[in-house]
């Protein structure tokens, strides 16, 4: 299986500031990474698909100017929450897809817990 | 709108009992995954189901897929306390331009 890391594991920031979360694929190259948000006791909601070298594809209802995604290399995607507010407090998880055809599978990072005060 | 619904949302059961979690979805699927999530943790992959009639088993857990009924099940046999967790199904559709949709989740609590 693949190894996906996220940094930081948790972060507390003040309202109005920006926070950057990193997602790295440690042992393979990923042209596509996925970003999810999970509120307490809820399911994971896909926010956007991060594409290496091109613009991210955002899901309906996700503000692309607020959640900036950069996928500058085949092993790193970043999610920046700009002008964070308390309602942005959530658990953010990234994933990568590995394999082709029947072997395709999703591997998830450990998650980043964001608290905005 | 694509929907992936799990039933039940909450399940409390005694050890040694059997139970089934259901995952219904509203579109054709390329594949379906089952994951486990412990509190405050990320997701642990349990099963990948690729075709109609697929059945996979690992320990006390068994998953199946019926693409005609658009239904997957996760069956728990003789539950033990360390199976307490939240279980999610994940639907992958439109392969090649992947659409990933999580189920609503089932919070399972095993009571000694």
gemmi code that builds the backbone of each chain (N, CA, C; Angstrom):
import gemmi

chains = {
    "A": [
        ("UNK", (0.810, -1.204, 0.000), (0.000, 0.000, 0.000), (0.840, 1.249, 0.000)),
        ("UNK", (0.201, 2.362, -0.218), (0.894, 3.629, -0.288), (0.907, 4.314, 1.070)),
        ("UNK", (1.891, 5.193, 1.256), (1.988, 5.963, 2.491), (1.729, 7.425, 2.178)),
        ("UNK", (0.763, 7.984, 2.881), (0.391, 9.383, 2.691), (0.531, 10.090, 4.035)),
        ("UNK", (1.233, 11.205, 4.029), (1.407, 11.951, 5.275), (0.757, 13.324, 5.163)),
        ("UNK", (0.410, 13.886, 6.292), (-0.139, 15.238, 6.354), (0.594, 16.004, 7.444)),
        ("UNK", (0.715, 17.308, 7.188), (1.355, 18.168, 8.167), (0.682, 19.519, 8.174)),
        ("UNK", (0.320, 20.059, 9.313), (0.522, 19.465, 10.651), (-0.579, 18.463, 10.985)),
        ("UNK", (-0.446, 17.807, 12.112), (-1.487, 16.891, 12.587), (-2.658, 17.674, 13.166)),
        ("UNK", (-2.313, 18.758, 13.832), (-3.369, 19.615, 14.350), (-2.851, 21.042, 14.399)),
        ("UNK", (-3.759, 21.971, 14.282), (-3.375, 23.379, 14.298), (-4.502, 24.201, 14.891)),
        ("UNK", (-4.125, 25.156, 15.686), (-5.069, 26.112, 16.248), (-4.664, 27.486, 15.745)),
        ("UNK", (-5.609, 28.205, 15.169), (-5.283, 29.526, 14.667), (-6.376, 30.516, 15.031)),
        ("UNK", (-6.046, 31.770, 14.927), (-7.016, 32.818, 15.237), (-7.863, 33.137, 14.021)),
        ("UNK", (-9.052, 33.564, 14.273), (-9.966, 33.939, 13.201), (-9.349, 35.035, 12.346)),
        ("UNK", (-9.468, 34.885, 11.037), (-8.933, 35.874, 10.120), (-7.567, 35.535, 9.554)),
        ("UNK", (-6.899, 34.584, 10.153), (-5.576, 34.184, 9.647), (-5.721, 33.044, 8.638)),
        ("UNK", (-4.626, 32.751, 7.963), (-4.623, 31.666, 6.972), (-3.790, 30.498, 7.475)),
        ("UNK", (-4.178, 29.317, 7.075), (-3.502, 28.105, 7.516), (-3.232, 27.225, 6.302)),
        ("UNK", (-2.016, 26.693, 6.228), (-1.657, 25.806, 5.123), (-1.493, 24.383, 5.645)),
        ("UNK", (-2.104, 23.451, 4.942), (-2.007, 22.034, 5.283), (-1.335, 21.313, 4.119)),
        ("UNK", (-0.357, 20.478, 4.430), (0.371, 19.746, 3.398), (-0.047, 18.282, 3.358)),
        ("UNK", (-0.088, 17.764, 2.156), (-0.357, 16.346, 1.942), (0.749, 15.806, 1.044)),
        ("UNK", (1.445, 14.786, 1.525), (2.556, 14.221, 0.773), (2.366, 12.730, 0.539)),
        ("UNK", (2.670, 12.312, -0.668), (2.748, 10.887, -0.955), (4.222, 10.508, -0.829)),
        ("UNK", (4.516, 9.617, 0.076), (5.901, 9.378, 0.467), (6.628, 8.375, -0.415)),
        ("UNK", (5.904, 7.488, -1.049), (6.601, 6.426, -1.757), (6.143, 6.236, -3.189)),
        ("UNK", (5.415, 7.221, -3.730), (5.028, 7.130, -5.131), (4.629, 8.522, -5.613)),
        ("UNK", (4.505, 8.644, -6.903), (4.110, 9.916, -7.491), (2.614, 9.929, -7.758)),
        ("UNK", (1.988, 11.026, -7.404), (0.534, 11.121, -7.512), (0.150, 12.333, -8.355)),
        ("UNK", (-0.445, 12.091, -9.499), (-0.899, 13.199, -10.327), (-2.200, 13.783, -9.791)),
        ("UNK", (-2.912, 12.992, -9.007), (-4.186, 13.444, -8.466), (-4.254, 13.156, -6.978)),
        ("UNK", (-4.669, 14.145, -6.223), (-4.918, 13.972, -4.795), (-6.292, 14.552, -4.490)),
        ("UNK", (-6.888, 14.066, -3.437), (-8.235, 14.473, -3.073), (-8.225, 15.079, -1.669)),
        ("UNK", (-9.018, 16.119, -1.485), (-9.144, 16.758, -0.171), (-10.574, 16.602, 0.345)),
        ("UNK", (-10.667, 16.174, 1.608), (-11.952, 15.976, 2.255), (-12.017, 16.812, 3.525)),
        ("UNK", (-13.252, 17.092, 3.930), (-13.492, 17.753, 5.210), (-14.481, 16.907, 5.988)),
        ("UNK", (-14.227, 16.771, 7.282), (-15.109, 15.975, 8.118), (-15.428, 16.753, 9.385)),
        ("UNK", (-16.693, 17.115, 9.543), (-17.139, 17.748, 10.772), (-17.401, 16.668, 11.809)),
        ("UNK", (-17.373, 17.057, 13.101), (-17.531, 16.054, 14.161), (-18.766, 15.183, 13.983)),
        ("UNK", (-18.550, 13.907, 14.093), (-19.623, 12.906, 14.041), (-20.354, 12.901, 12.698)),
        ("UNK", (-19.695, 13.382, 11.663), (-20.290, 13.347, 10.341), (-19.398, 12.586, 9.377)),
        ("UNK", (-19.895, 12.410, 8.173), (-19.124, 11.699, 7.167), (-18.093, 12.631, 6.526)),
        ("UNK", (-17.315, 12.092, 5.626), (-16.327, 12.884, 4.902), (-16.978, 13.447, 3.648)),
        ("UNK", (-16.706, 14.713, 3.420), (-17.229, 15.371, 2.229), (-16.066, 15.748, 1.320)),
        ("UNK", (-16.120, 15.314, 0.074), (-15.078, 15.673, -0.885), (-15.150, 17.165, -1.164)),
        ("UNK", (-14.023, 17.837, -0.982), (-13.959, 19.270, -1.228), (-13.475, 19.551, -2.651)),
        ("UNK", (-12.397, 18.881, -3.027), (-11.790, 19.189, -4.307), (-10.842, 18.085, -4.719)),
        ("UNK", (-10.593, 18.055, -6.005), (-9.610, 17.151, -6.581), (-8.426, 17.989, -7.018)),
        ("UNK", (-7.270, 17.642, -6.515), (-6.056, 18.391, -6.797), (-5.300, 17.723, -7.938)),
        ("UNK", (-5.005, 18.483, -8.970), (-4.356, 17.945, -10.151), (-2.965, 18.563, -10.315)),
        ("UNK", (-1.955, 17.734, -10.418), (-0.585, 18.218, -10.546), (-0.422, 19.046, -11.804)),
        ("UNK", (0.057, 20.251, -11.627), (0.345, 21.116, -12.753), (-0.847, 21.836, -13.353)),
        ("UNK", (-2.009, 21.673, -12.771), (-3.188, 22.376, -13.291), (-4.106, 22.761, -12.135)),
        ("UNK", (-5.183, 23.422, -12.482), (-6.094, 23.908, -11.450), (-6.864, 22.757, -10.803)),
        ("UNK", (-7.169, 22.981, -9.541), (-7.961, 21.988, -8.832), (-9.415, 22.039, -9.290)),
        ("UNK", (-10.081, 20.937, -9.134), (-11.515, 20.854, -9.436), (-12.276, 20.844, -8.127)),
        ("UNK", (-13.116, 21.842, -7.920), (-13.820, 21.981, -6.651), (-15.235, 21.405, -6.744)),
        ("UNK", (-15.671, 20.833, -5.659), (-17.049, 20.338, -5.582), (-18.003, 21.510, -5.403)),
        ("UNK", (-19.223, 21.261, -5.769), (-20.237, 22.304, -5.672), (-20.376, 22.763, -4.221)),
        ("UNK", (-20.395, 24.086, -4.052), (-20.553, 24.650, -2.718), (-19.250, 24.925, -1.993)),
        ("UNK", (-18.127, 24.533, -2.540), (-16.829, 24.790, -1.917), (-16.221, 26.027, -2.566)),
        ("UNK", (-15.877, 27.001, -1.737), (-15.355, 28.265, -2.258), (-13.888, 28.112, -2.632)),
        ("UNK", (-13.592, 28.230, -3.904), (-12.222, 28.028, -4.352), (-11.298, 29.158, -3.912)),
        ("UNK", (-11.840, 30.344, -3.683), (-10.999, 31.448, -3.227), (-10.698, 31.359, -1.741)),
        ("UNK", (-11.475, 30.573, -1.037), (-11.242, 30.413, 0.390), (-10.339, 29.209, 0.664)),
        ("UNK", (-10.516, 28.169, -0.104), (-9.738, 26.946, 0.073), (-8.824, 26.801, -1.150)),
        ("UNK", (-7.630, 27.359, -1.011), (-6.680, 27.378, -2.122), (-5.902, 26.068, -2.159)),
        ("UNK", (-5.897, 25.450, -3.315), (-5.197, 24.187, -3.470), (-4.092, 24.350, -4.492)),
        ("UNK", (-2.915, 23.884, -4.106), (-1.763, 23.919, -4.999), (-1.144, 22.539, -5.058)),
        ("UNK", (-0.947, 22.042, -6.267), (-0.363, 20.706, -6.449), (0.856, 20.881, -7.341)),
        ("UNK", (1.911, 21.424, -6.751), (3.062, 21.867, -7.520), (4.001, 20.742, -7.922)),
        ("UNK", (3.928, 19.621, -7.235), (4.801, 18.502, -7.582), (4.022, 17.209, -7.489)),
        ("UNK", (4.625, 16.143, -7.936), (3.943, 14.848, -7.954), (3.847, 14.199, -6.578)),
        ("UNK", (4.449, 14.833, -5.574), (4.396, 14.254, -4.234), (3.810, 15.197, -3.198)),
        ("UNK", (3.389, 16.377, -3.607), (2.919, 17.347, -2.624), (1.723, 18.125, -3.133)),
        ("UNK", (0.683, 18.152, -2.306), (-0.460, 19.029, -2.535), (-0.689, 19.807, -1.248)),
        ("UNK", (-1.035, 21.087, -1.395), (-1.307, 21.898, -0.209), (-2.703, 22.482, -0.282)),
        ("UNK", (-3.313, 22.578, 0.887), (-4.621, 23.205, 1.046), (-4.438, 24.383, 1.996)),
        ("UNK", (-4.745, 25.572, 1.520), (-4.645, 26.762, 2.363), (-6.041, 27.281, 2.659)),
        ("UNK", (-6.362, 27.332, 3.926), (-7.637, 27.901, 4.358), (-7.379, 29.382, 4.611)),
        ("UNK", (-7.946, 30.231, 3.771), (-7.674, 31.660, 3.887), (-8.735, 32.341, 4.745)),
        ("UNK", (-8.295, 33.350, 5.496), (-9.203, 34.096, 6.363), (-10.121, 33.138, 7.127)),
        ("UNK", (-9.487, 32.283, 7.884), (-10.237, 31.216, 8.570), (-11.217, 31.784, 9.584)),
        ("UNK", (-12.344, 31.103, 9.714), (-13.368, 31.453, 10.697), (-13.700, 30.215, 11.524)),
        ("UNK", (-14.298, 30.397, 12.669), (-14.603, 29.230, 13.521), (-15.375, 28.131, 12.811)),
        ("UNK", (-16.225, 28.494, 11.864), (-16.987, 27.464, 11.144), (-16.127, 26.614, 10.217)),
        ("UNK", (-14.866, 27.048, 10.003), (-13.932, 26.239, 9.203), (-13.251, 25.169, 10.049)),
        ("UNK", (-13.458, 25.212, 11.349), (-12.890, 24.201, 12.227), (-13.417, 22.832, 11.810)),
        ("UNK", (-12.501, 21.929, 11.551), (-12.899, 20.628, 11.016), (-11.685, 19.718, 10.973)),
        ("UNK", (-11.916, 18.489, 10.565), (-10.858, 17.518, 10.334), (-10.671, 17.430, 8.824)),
        ("UNK", (-9.477, 17.762, 8.334), (-9.205, 17.761, 6.900), (-8.330, 16.552, 6.574)),
        ("UNK", (-8.781, 15.770, 5.602), (-8.075, 14.544, 5.226), (-7.799, 14.559, 3.733)),
        ("UNK", (-6.600, 14.154, 3.357), (-6.292, 14.036, 1.934), (-6.173, 12.556, 1.581)),
        ("UNK", (-6.306, 12.269, 0.311), (-6.120, 10.897, -0.157), (-5.493, 10.936, -1.545)),
        ("UNK", (-4.898, 9.818, -1.911), (-4.370, 9.661, -3.263), (-4.911, 8.364, -3.831)),
        ("UNK", (-5.066, 8.346, -5.130), (-5.481, 7.127, -5.806), (-4.271, 6.472, -6.426)),
        ("UNK", (-4.145, 5.171, -6.226), (-2.985, 4.449, -6.730), (-3.451, 3.218, -7.484)),
        ("UNK", (-2.773, 2.942, -8.577), (-3.115, 1.757, -9.347), (-4.018, 2.099, -10.505)),
        ("UNK", (-4.257, 1.113, -11.329), (-5.102, 1.299, -12.490), (-6.093, 0.156, -12.596)),
        ("UNK", (-7.178, 0.449, -13.255), (-8.174, -0.582, -13.479), (-8.651, -1.218, -12.191)),
        ("UNK", (-8.663, -2.509, -12.157), (-9.166, -3.222, -10.990), (-8.295, -3.005, -9.760)),
        ("UNK", (-7.070, -2.577, -9.964), (-6.164, -2.380, -8.836), (-6.238, -1.008, -8.215)),
        ("UNK", (-7.099, -0.152, -8.712), (-7.179, 1.219, -8.205), (-7.716, 1.221, -6.788)),
        ("UNK", (-7.016, 1.976, -5.912), (-7.464, 2.078, -4.533), (-7.086, 3.436, -3.970)),
        ("UNK", (-7.866, 3.882, -3.009), (-7.617, 5.145, -2.333), (-6.821, 4.914, -1.047)),
        ("UNK", (-5.816, 5.778, -0.825), (-5.044, 5.734, 0.408), (-5.164, 7.080, 1.087)),
        ("UNK", (-5.464, 7.059, 2.379), (-5.778, 8.277, 3.097), (-4.630, 8.704, 4.006)),
        ("UNK", (-4.462, 10.025, 4.110), (-3.530, 10.570, 5.068), (-4.108, 10.500, 6.469)),
        ("UNK", (-3.303, 10.828, 7.470), (-3.729, 10.728, 8.869), (-4.662, 11.835, 9.304)),
        ("UNK", (-4.810, 12.866, 8.478), (-5.728, 13.941, 8.811), (-5.071, 15.088, 9.545)),
        ("UNK", (-5.677, 16.263, 9.423), (-5.251, 17.469, 10.129), (-6.467, 18.070, 10.811)),
        ("UNK", (-6.364, 18.234, 12.111), (-7.479, 18.828, 12.845), (-7.242, 20.327, 12.984)),
        ("UNK", (-8.126, 21.110, 12.415), (-8.020, 22.575, 12.444), (-9.051, 23.127, 13.417)),
        ("UNK", (-8.578, 23.946, 14.333), (-9.458, 24.661, 15.247), (-9.215, 26.146, 15.070)),
        ("UNK", (-10.260, 26.880, 14.761), (-10.160, 28.331, 14.580), (-10.845, 29.001, 15.767)),
        ("UNK", (-10.088, 29.824, 16.472), (-10.645, 30.459, 17.680), (-11.096, 31.890, 17.395)),
    ],
    "B": [
        ("UNK", (-28.980, 13.835, -8.004), (-27.898, 13.927, -7.032), (-27.528, 12.527, -6.540)),
        ("UNK", (-26.227, 12.253, -6.556), (-25.753, 10.958, -6.091), (-25.888, 10.863, -4.576)),
        ("UNK", (-26.463, 9.755, -4.118), (-26.620, 9.531, -2.676), (-26.036, 8.189, -2.304)),
        ("UNK", (-25.339, 8.189, -1.181), (-24.825, 6.951, -0.609), (-25.267, 6.935, 0.854)),
        ("UNK", (-26.160, 6.046, 1.160), (-26.758, 6.039, 2.487), (-26.449, 4.741, 3.214)),
        ("UNK", (-26.109, 4.877, 4.472), (-25.856, 3.716, 5.301), (-26.958, 3.558, 6.322)),
        ("UNK", (-27.161, 2.326, 6.693), (-28.194, 2.000, 7.671), (-27.716, 0.828, 8.509)),
        ("UNK", (-27.723, 0.927, 9.834), (-28.165, 2.099, 10.591), (-27.071, 3.146, 10.717)),
        ("UNK", (-27.409, 4.297, 11.266), (-26.422, 5.336, 11.523), (-25.687, 5.062, 12.830)),
        ("UNK", (-26.404, 4.492, 13.789), (-25.839, 4.153, 15.083), (-26.247, 2.722, 15.412)),
        ("UNK", (-25.321, 1.997, 15.968), (-25.595, 0.605, 16.294), (-24.860, 0.250, 17.572)),
        ("UNK", (-25.617, -0.187, 18.541), (-25.042, -0.652, 19.790), (-25.408, -2.117, 19.926)),
        ("UNK", (-24.419, -2.951, 20.067), (-24.700, -4.381, 20.122), (-23.813, -5.066, 21.134)),
        ("UNK", (-24.278, -6.211, 21.592), (-23.519, -6.957, 22.584), (-22.466, -7.814, 21.910)),
        ("UNK", (-21.447, -8.118, 22.668), (-20.428, -9.019, 22.161), (-21.054, -10.368, 21.810)),
        ("UNK", (-20.416, -11.006, 20.850), (-20.808, -12.343, 20.385), (-22.059, -12.338, 19.508)),
        ("UNK", (-22.685, -11.178, 19.312), (-23.852, -11.115, 18.428), (-23.418, -10.830, 16.990)),
        ("UNK", (-24.339, -11.092, 16.062), (-24.097, -10.824, 14.645), (-24.947, -9.651, 14.195)),
        ("UNK", (-24.409, -8.876, 13.257), (-25.221, -7.787, 12.707), (-24.690, -7.398, 11.342)),
        ("UNK", (-25.539, -6.672, 10.586), (-25.187, -6.248, 9.235), (-25.407, -4.758, 9.071)),
        ("UNK", (-24.434, -4.120, 8.455), (-24.539, -2.709, 8.081), (-24.792, -2.646, 6.577)),
        ("UNK", (-25.719, -1.794, 6.179), (-26.108, -1.703, 4.779), (-25.647, -0.379, 4.169)),
        ("UNK", (-25.243, -0.468, 2.912), (-24.821, 0.726, 2.168), (-25.578, 0.729, 0.838)),
        ("UNK", (-26.507, 1.655, 0.708), (-27.291, 1.792, -0.526), (-26.805, 2.996, -1.310)),
        ("UNK", (-26.768, 2.857, -2.638), (-26.332, 3.986, -3.450), (-27.240, 4.159, -4.649)),
        ("UNK", (-27.203, 5.350, -5.221), (-28.242, 5.726, -6.182), (-27.778, 5.752, -7.638)),
        ("UNK", (-26.555, 5.273, -7.918), (-26.100, 5.291, -9.301), (-25.289, 4.024, -9.569)),
        ("UNK", (-24.976, 3.816, -10.829), (-24.126, 2.669, -11.130), (-22.729, 2.939, -10.583)),
        ("UNK", (-22.076, 1.873, -10.210), (-20.801, 2.018, -9.517), (-19.717, 1.226, -10.213)),
        ("UNK", (-18.504, 1.780, -10.197), (-17.347, 1.032, -10.668), (-16.788, 0.146, -9.573)),
        ("UNK", (-16.863, 0.625, -8.355), (-16.387, -0.169, -7.231), (-16.824, 0.473, -5.931)),
        ("UNK", (-16.703, -0.316, -4.870), (-17.120, 0.165, -3.555), (-16.093, -0.288, -2.529)),
        ("UNK", (-15.795, 0.621, -1.595), (-14.804, 0.365, -0.560), (-15.477, 0.451, 0.809)),
        ("UNK", (-14.907, -0.269, 1.754), (-15.297, -0.140, 3.154), (-14.084, 0.293, 3.969)),
        ("UNK", (-14.341, 1.261, 4.881), (-13.284, 1.773, 5.736), (-13.755, 1.774, 7.182)),
        ("UNK", (-12.764, 1.742, 8.050), (-13.013, 1.882, 9.485), (-12.326, 3.161, 9.952)),
        ("UNK", (-12.986, 3.904, 10.857), (-12.380, 5.089, 11.439), (-12.547, 5.049, 12.948)),
        ("UNK", (-11.433, 5.105, 13.664), (-11.461, 5.230, 15.109), (-11.507, 6.712, 15.473)),
        ("UNK", (-12.027, 7.046, 16.659), (-12.181, 8.464, 17.024), (-10.885, 9.254, 16.891)),
        ("UNK", (-10.958, 10.370, 16.203), (-9.795, 11.238, 16.034), (-8.755, 10.732, 15.070)),
        ("UNK", (-9.044, 9.649, 14.394), (-8.070, 9.040, 13.490), (-8.536, 9.135, 12.045)),
        ("UNK", (-7.635, 8.779, 11.131), (-7.996, 8.729, 9.720), (-8.642, 7.387, 9.397)),
        ("UNK", (-8.668, 7.055, 8.143), (-9.406, 5.888, 7.684), (-8.495, 4.690, 7.468)),
        ("UNK", (-8.990, 3.544, 7.874), (-8.284, 2.285, 7.652), (-9.052, 1.478, 6.620)),
        ("UNK", (-8.371, 1.079, 5.558), (-9.032, 0.330, 4.503), (-9.374, -1.075, 4.981)),
        ("UNK", (-10.612, -1.491, 4.704), (-11.052, -2.838, 5.073), (-11.209, -3.726, 3.834)),
        ("UNK", (-12.035, -3.286, 2.897), (-12.338, -4.107, 1.731), (-12.467, -3.254, 0.480)),
        ("UNK", (-12.129, -3.877, -0.651), (-12.388, -3.301, -1.964), (-13.266, -4.297, -2.708)),
        ("UNK", (-14.416, -3.858, -3.156), (-15.361, -4.734, -3.855), (-15.476, -4.246, -5.288)),
        ("UNK", (-15.140, -5.123, -6.221), (-14.970, -4.681, -7.604), (-16.080, -5.100, -8.548)),
        ("UNK", (-16.840, -6.086, -8.198), (-17.802, -6.585, -9.181), (-19.026, -7.137, -8.491)),
        ("UNK", (-20.071, -7.319, -9.283), (-21.312, -7.846, -8.745), (-21.090, -9.239, -8.166)),
        ("UNK", (-21.604, -9.432, -6.966), (-21.458, -10.724, -6.332), (-20.171, -10.892, -5.556)),
        ("UNK", (-19.323, -9.853, -5.549), (-18.047, -9.957, -4.832), (-18.312, -10.125, -3.343)),
        ("UNK", (-17.566, -11.017, -2.738), (-17.639, -11.244, -1.295), (-16.214, -11.346, -0.776)),
        ("UNK", (-15.934, -10.590, 0.285), (-14.610, -10.656, 0.888), (-14.759, -10.775, 2.402)),
        ("UNK", (-13.840, -11.512, 2.993), (-13.903, -11.734, 4.439), (-12.534, -11.543, 5.050)),
        ("UNK", (-12.540, -10.915, 6.223), (-11.322, -10.740, 6.998), (-11.716, -10.815, 8.462)),
        ("UNK", (-11.318, -11.897, 9.086), (-11.644, -12.056, 10.498), (-13.148, -12.139, 10.710)),
        ("UNK", (-13.670, -11.282, 11.555), (-15.097, -11.288, 11.881), (-15.921, -10.411, 10.938)),
        ("UNK", (-15.295, -9.824, 9.957), (-15.979, -8.939, 9.024), (-16.071, -9.589, 7.647)),
        ("UNK", (-17.235, -9.427, 7.033), (-17.427, -9.906, 5.671), (-18.219, -8.862, 4.898)),
        ("UNK", (-17.754, -8.536, 3.700), (-18.411, -7.528, 2.877), (-18.856, -8.155, 1.567)),
        ("UNK", (-19.972, -7.655, 1.058), (-20.488, -8.152, -0.209), (-21.020, -6.993, -1.036)),
        ("UNK", (-21.170, -7.250, -2.341), (-21.631, -6.206, -3.241), (-22.651, -6.781, -4.217)),
        ("UNK", (-23.778, -6.125, -4.331), (-24.820, -6.458, -5.307), (-25.045, -5.207, -6.142)),
        ("UNK", (-24.430, -5.163, -7.308), (-24.513, -3.949, -8.132), (-25.892, -3.762, -8.751)),
        ("UNK", (-26.618, -4.859, -8.922), (-27.961, -4.731, -9.490), (-28.908, -4.058, -8.486)),
        ("UNK", (-28.760, -4.433, -7.230), (-29.573, -3.827, -6.175), (-28.956, -2.527, -5.671)),
        ("UNK", (-27.747, -2.212, -6.137), (-27.018, -1.017, -5.669), (-26.905, -1.061, -4.151)),
        ("UNK", (-26.384, -2.189, -3.680), (-26.327, -2.438, -2.239), (-25.046, -3.172, -1.891)),
        ("UNK", (-24.397, -2.689, -0.851), (-23.279, -3.413, -0.265), (-23.578, -3.641, 1.203)),
        ("UNK", (-23.098, -4.756, 1.719), (-23.308, -5.059, 3.136), (-21.978, -5.341, 3.812)),
        ("UNK", (-21.911, -5.001, 5.085), (-20.774, -5.332, 5.934), (-21.336, -6.121, 7.106)),
        ("UNK", (-20.987, -7.398, 7.149), (-21.541, -8.279, 8.169), (-20.508, -8.517, 9.259)),
        ("UNK", (-20.986, -8.417, 10.487), (-20.124, -8.622, 11.655), (-20.560, -9.912, 12.342)),
        ("UNK", (-19.624, -10.790, 12.517), (-19.918, -12.078, 13.144), (-19.283, -12.146, 14.530)),
        ("UNK", (-20.089, -12.510, 15.515), (-19.593, -12.686, 16.884), (-18.752, -11.486, 17.307)),
        ("UNK", (-19.411, -10.351, 17.370), (-18.718, -9.082, 17.601), (-17.878, -9.102, 18.881)),
        ("UNK", (-16.745, -8.396, 18.810), (-15.891, -8.183, 19.975), (-15.678, -6.690, 20.159)),
        ("UNK", (-15.281, -6.305, 21.374), (-15.229, -4.895, 21.733), (-14.340, -4.067, 20.811)),
        ("UNK", (-13.221, -4.652, 20.346), (-12.299, -3.837, 19.548), (-12.800, -3.580, 18.130)),
        ("UNK", (-13.981, -4.065, 17.805), (-14.595, -3.677, 16.530), (-15.377, -2.368, 16.644)),
        ("UNK", (-15.469, -1.832, 17.846), (-16.153, -0.547, 18.032), (-15.421, 0.532, 17.241)),
        ("UNK", (-16.139, 1.195, 16.355), (-15.559, 2.214, 15.476), (-16.696, 2.761, 14.619)),
        ("UNK", (-16.345, 3.699, 13.751), (-17.300, 4.157, 12.740), (-16.898, 3.549, 11.406)),
        ("UNK", (-17.859, 3.005, 10.701), (-17.606, 2.324, 9.430), (-18.233, 3.125, 8.291)),
        ("UNK", (-17.446, 3.339, 7.248), (-17.907, 4.079, 6.087), (-17.787, 3.219, 4.835)),
        ("UNK", (-18.777, 3.340, 3.963), (-18.593, 2.832, 2.616), (-18.243, 4.032, 1.723)),
        ("UNK", (-17.507, 3.764, 0.670), (-17.088, 4.805, -0.276), (-17.372, 4.299, -1.673)),
        ("UNK", (-18.125, 5.069, -2.408), (-18.501, 4.689, -3.755), (-17.610, 5.401, -4.760)),
        ("UNK", (-17.034, 4.644, -5.659), (-16.270, 5.223, -6.761), (-17.080, 5.052, -8.032)),
        ("UNK", (-17.430, 6.146, -8.656), (-18.181, 6.069, -9.897), (-17.479, 6.902, -10.949)),
        ("UNK", (-17.869, 6.683, -12.212), (-17.316, 7.455, -13.322), (-15.799, 7.319, -13.367)),
        ("UNK", (-15.323, 6.094, -13.349), (-13.878, 5.832, -13.313), (-13.196, 6.478, -14.523)),
        ("UNK", (-12.075, 7.146, -14.236), (-11.377, 7.900, -15.266), (-11.541, 9.378, -15.012)),
        ("UNK", (-12.678, 9.731, -14.481), (-12.945, 11.088, -13.979), (-13.619, 10.909, -12.636)),
        ("UNK", (-12.806, 10.350, -11.723), (-13.375, 9.741, -10.518), (-14.315, 10.639, -9.729)),
        ("UNK", (-15.422, 10.046, -9.350), (-16.360, 10.687, -8.436), (-16.374, 9.832, -7.187)),
        ("UNK", (-15.945, 10.423, -6.081), (-15.849, 9.695, -4.815), (-16.896, 10.218, -3.847)),
        ("UNK", (-17.720, 9.325, -3.351), (-18.786, 9.733, -2.439), (-18.827, 8.784, -1.252)),
        ("UNK", (-18.673, 9.350, -0.059), (-18.744, 8.551, 1.156), (-20.177, 8.321, 1.588)),
        ("UNK", (-20.403, 7.176, 2.206), (-21.672, 6.938, 2.874), (-21.764, 7.772, 4.131)),
        ("UNK", (-22.930, 7.741, 4.729), (-23.212, 8.566, 5.898), (-22.494, 8.084, 7.147)),
        ("UNK", (-21.999, 6.857, 7.125), (-21.274, 6.329, 8.272), (-22.178, 5.589, 9.234)),
        ("UNK", (-21.643, 4.571, 9.879), (-22.346, 3.824, 10.919), (-21.436, 3.750, 12.131)),
        ("UNK", (-21.898, 4.329, 13.221), (-21.117, 4.289, 14.459), (-21.500, 3.045, 15.225)),
        ("UNK", (-20.544, 2.151, 15.355), (-20.780, 0.858, 15.986), (-20.150, 0.831, 17.376)),
        ("UNK", (-20.950, 0.482, 18.357), (-20.462, 0.332, 19.726), (-20.765, -1.088, 20.184)),
        ("UNK", (-19.714, -1.784, 20.573), (-19.877, -3.158, 21.068), (-19.834, -3.131, 22.586)),
        ("UNK", (-20.864, -3.649, 23.171), (-20.990, -3.626, 24.639), (-20.542, -4.978, 25.187)),
        ("UNK", (-19.638, -4.944, 26.178), (-19.174, -6.225, 26.762), (-20.325, -7.001, 27.401)),
    ],
}
model = gemmi.Model(1)
for chain_id, residues in chains.items():
    chain = gemmi.Chain(chain_id)
    for i, (resn, *xyz) in enumerate(residues, 1):
        res = gemmi.Residue()
        res.name, res.seqid = resn, gemmi.SeqId(i, " ")
        for name, pos in zip(("N", "CA", "C"), xyz):
            atom = gemmi.Atom()
            atom.name, atom.element = name, gemmi.Element(name[0])
            atom.pos, atom.b_iso = gemmi.Position(*pos), 0.0
            res.add_atom(atom)
        chain.add_residue(res)
    model.add_chain(chain)
structure = gemmi.Structure()
structure.add_model(model)
structure.setup_entities()
